[in-house]
Amino acid sequence: MIDEAGPPTAHTRPVLVVALAWYAIMGCVIFGITILIADFVVPDHDWIADTISDLGAGRYEFIVDIGIYAFAASLVSIALLAAHVHLGGWSWSFGIIGFAVLGLIVFLVGARNEYGDNDSDGVVIHVYLVYVLGLLMAVLPWAMADGAQRISPIFGRILIGTAILWTISAPIFFFLPNSVDGIYERYLGLIAFCMVITMARLFISHTHKPR
């Protein structure tokens, strides 16, 4: 007898969603902690003038690299969550791919070690990675905002505000004097954390909505 049953119905797995969402938040926390540790451990480091990239080169590079990889995994976690809980049309789908690519870019920034030590051997791609990262950070919150509003309007507004703030703030970094670009880069990092944590909280809230 032929089994005429249809394909299995897809279900959201709340435990998986919550676990990935909380990891996404913890990845931001881990990155922040490693930066603070490196600020104190790396000799002659000026956290106002020196960038996070400067911490990621030299004898103690492994400290910040741990944070970079943890944050890259946070971005991949958001991509997995967005694919598991699809809340929109083509823009949400674009956001899924964008977060995955953003996670890969952050990972490559940590793995390539082309910063802080004036490395110029071979093909140096760090600057191009930074440009793509900056563009994605401006576009991704916009892409996810409509879907986020299905959970709560506040998530959509935060994401739109994050996109606007990043779009205004990020280009300024390239025109700052070296004496202050370190503290400004940390400010941009907080905007990135805000985006990730907002998305993570969105998915946690989704698990609490009545079915």
Secondary structure by P-SEA (a helix, b strand, c coil): ccccccccbbbbbaaaaaaaaaaaaaaaaaaaaaaaaaaacccccccccccaaaaaccccaaaaaaaaaaaaaaaaaaaaaaaacccccaaaaaaaaaaaaaaaaaaaaaaaccccccccccccaaaaaaaaaaaaaacccccaaaaaaaacaaaaaaaaaaaaaaaaccccccccccccaaaaaaaaaaaaaaaaaaaaaaaaaaaaccc
